[in-house]
Each structure stands twice: as structure tokens, then as C-alpha cells.
């Protein structure tokens, strides 16, 4: 059975519209100054070549000064420039935000602008891998004024900034663009090899690029996130999201228990005492080792049609992999009407504890208990999570037996003692009446 739900995706570009017309054949430009053949020839965009850390253990080299500060001067500076030019659909800095009292400090934001003037769309949720469809909105159709710069790893291991670099179609550059419906200050999109029109699926190269961006920002409050199809990605064109928020995310506070180490030195743990079950990846002999283990895990989930979200934190040194089932439950009619009425789609940011709320009553009544109940609906059951973990371990070359031996639950394996058992979290999945978050 094909599962579909009525989706109302948030607009990420001012050129994301219902009426899609083929404009490349005009040859004289479409008037949008887009990234297609009609407008691309001769176009220029700043190019930032970051330090190549692929084979380096060190994340940040503090002995050399970059030609421009990546986060404050480039990303946030360019973002603020677009804000001053009026390219955003609303002023996200004017949105009310608060930390919800409680142990984890969930963050609530009232963002009524994100559900206005959206276009209804049929979104298929039962296939994580779907072919790219050029007739639908994709990032080649954005206006070039929404682009901030090109981004790549330097070939000579030195940071370089080229203010007026040509956009070379043969190289299909990776670009950073604004999200015109931002969740937070500095909300941008990282679009790997934008002109290759890759569907929304992680591969080794794209994930390593995302880690390079996190490492280059060198700021624990700048995180990158990824949503697969079926886990609330709304555009089937490969992209990551990122923004700056100067507070610790609740998911970063969750205790973990070590499962094992890979041959490349990557530590794999499981989250404890958090409403959404997930795996945590850290370490590795090199940045590329870490990227390969995580991307191979994502590829395994994709190939087995398991929706998931990814959060990259701690300047690329800590990564959360979160399989989820909320959209499937929604399509099957298993989500309460009270929860559906909140219009909260729990993607990577909500799962991480940044709750973007669209109704004032939900914001004013936000509590940690309600946030916990919402996210508990997202999580796989304990039994299913263990099945998926075993599947991932097999996919990256770790035996199930090794996994079982490493998760006996010995006290020394706990990074933090969990104050609440996972059985109690399972009970939340059976909650029948949802209170507003």
C-alpha cells in the first residue's frame, strides 16, 4: 500500500511555487537569475575553500589565522546582508523563544510565520529513496541572490576565500543558501554539488562535506541537521540545514551508553533517557573515518527504507543518528487529533529539543512533559530499535554478536547514569490522549 499524507511544506526559497515552467529553453534568461542554463553562464559567487581535514585527526588548527572568520564574518555576515535586503518571509529574530523549565531545558519558539502561505502537496512517506524530479521545485530554481557562497575543501590544505569566483557547471559546486523561512538566526542550507541534482540521500562525499562545514565553523552552537524523505524532508534535492543557537540542545544532554568501537576508532553509543532512541558516533582516527562510518550507517537505513534524521554537533565531532516512524504513524491514522492540530512536524530540530510551535496556545502551555510526549511518538520501539541497530551494524561490518556483548549494560559503560528507564519511555508511546505542546 502506498502511504501518502497531505503535506504543507515550508517554503525555503522565494521561487518555490506551484506553477513550474520549463525556462531553460528560453536562452535569454528567465528573469529569476536562477542556477539553470538560462541564467547561469558567467555567474559569479564567492568561494570559500576550507582546510581539508579528511585525513587529519585534528579538527581545528589554531596556529593559523583564516583570511575570514567562517561563522561570524562569512555565514552570519552574508545572512544578515540578505536579511537587510528583505529576502526572508518574516523576521525570525522577532519570534518569541523560551527555555521550558525542566531537567533537559527544551527550547520553545513561537513561529506563526512558518505555516502561512504554504502550498499543499502530496508527499509520499513510504519510500526513503525516490528519484529526483526536475519538474518539481529544486535548488537550481532559486534566485542567485539567495545564495551566500560556494563551499569546498581546499586542495592544498589552506583556507582560501575567492570573492568573485565563477560558478563552474563542470564542477557542479556545493553552495550555501539562505532558508527564507528560517527557524533561527543564521539558518542556511548546504547543498552539495547543486547542479548534479542529487536526490535527498546521503553519500560519503556529501556527508564529509557537512562535517567539514561543522569543523570550519568551530563553534559548538552551530549545528547541521539532515532529514531523510519520510522523516520530514520536504524537497527531494540533497541538502543539509544549519543554524546558530547559543544554548545546549536537550539531545546533547542525554546520557549515552557505549556499544562498541569500530576498527577506525569510531565510538558508537546508544542514547538513554531520551524520548527518541538513537545512536551517537564520536571519534575516529581521522575526520573521514568518522564521516564514512556515519554515512555508511545512513546508506544502510536508506537502502532498507527506514526514515531517519541526523544531527551534527560539537564542531563535527559528535553525530546523532535517529531512525523515526512518525510520518508512517501519521499516514496510518495512528497519531491523535490533538497532536495533529499542533501542526508540529518532528524533524531533526524538534527531535533535538528545539520545538518550533505555530500556535500561541501551544507556546504558552509548553511544558517538558508535553514535549517529551510529542517526541515519544517519533521513536521506534525498543525491539524495533534493536533490530535497526543490528541492521546498521551489519551494514558497516560489525557483527551482531559484538553488539550484544558490548551492550550488557555494565555500569562502567554508562557515560551518565540515566534517571529514567527506557521502559517508562516506552509507556509514553502508548499514550492515547495527547496534550498540546
C-alpha positions, 0 to 999 in steps of 0.5 A: 500500500502506498502511504501518502499524507497531505503535506504543507511544506515550508517554503525555503526559497522565494521561487518555490511555487506551484506553477513550474515552467520549463525556462531553460529553453528560453536562452535569454534568461528567465528573469529569476537569475536562477542556477539553470542554463538560462541564467547561469553562464558567467555567474559569479559567487564567492568561494570559500575553500576550507582546510581539508581535514579528511585525513587529519585527526585534528579538527581545528588548527589554531596556529593559523589565522583564516583570511575570514572568520567562517561563522561570524564574518562569512555565514552570519555576515552574508545572512544578515546582508540578505536579511537587510535586503528583505529576502526572508518571509518574516523576521525570525529574530522577532519570534518569541523563544523560551527555555521550558523549565525542566531537567533537559531545558527544551527550547520553545519558539513561537513561529506563526510565520512558518505555516502561512502561505504554504502550498499543499502537496502530496508527499509520499512517506513510504519510500526513503529513496525516490528519484529526483524530479526536475519538474518539481521545485529544486535548488537550481530554481532559486534566485542567485541572490539567495545564495551566500557562497560556494563551499569546498575543501581546499586542495592544498590544505589552506583556507582560501576565500575567492570573492568573485569566483565563477560558478563552474557547471563542470564542477557542479559546486556545493553552495550555501543558501539562505532558508527564507523561512528560517527557524533561527538566526543564521539558518542556511542550507548546504547543498552539495554539488547543486547542479548534479541534482542529487536526490535527498540521500546521503553519500560519503562525499556529501556527508564529509562535506557537512562535517567539514562545514561543522569543523570550519565553523568551530563553534559548538552552537552551530549545528547541521541537521539532515532529514531523510524523505519520510522523516520530514524532508520536504524537497527531494534535492540533497541538502543539509540545514544549519543554524546558530543557537547559543544554548545546549540542545536537550539531545546533547544532554542525554546520557549515552551508553557505549556499544562498541568501537569500530576498527577506525576508532569510531565510538558508537553509543546508544542514547538513554533517557531520551524520548527518541532512541538513537545512536551517537558516533564520536571519534575516529582516527581521522575526520573521514573515518568518522564521516564514512562510518556515519554515512555508511550507517545512513546508506544502510537505513536508506537502502532498507527504507527506514526514515531517519534524521541526523544531527551534527554537533560539537564542531563535527565531532559528535553525530546523532543518528535517529531512525523515526516512524512518525510520518508512517504513524501519521499516514496510518491514522495512528497519531491523535487529533490533538497532536495533529492540530499542533501542526508540529512536524518532528524533524531533526530540530524538534527531535533535538529539543528545539520545538518550533510551535505555530500556535500561541496556545501551544507556546504558552502551555509548553511544558517538558512533559508535553514535549517529551510526549510529542517526541515519544511518538517519533521513536521506534520501539525498543525491539524495533530499535534493536533490530535497526541497530543490528541492521546498521551494524551489519551494514558497516561490518560489525557483527551482531554478536559484538553488539550484544556483548558490548551492550550488557549494560555494565555500569562502567559503560554508562557515560551518565547514569540515566534517571529514567528507564527506557521502559517508562519511555516506552509507556509514553508511546502508548499514550492515547490522549495527547496534550498540546505542546 
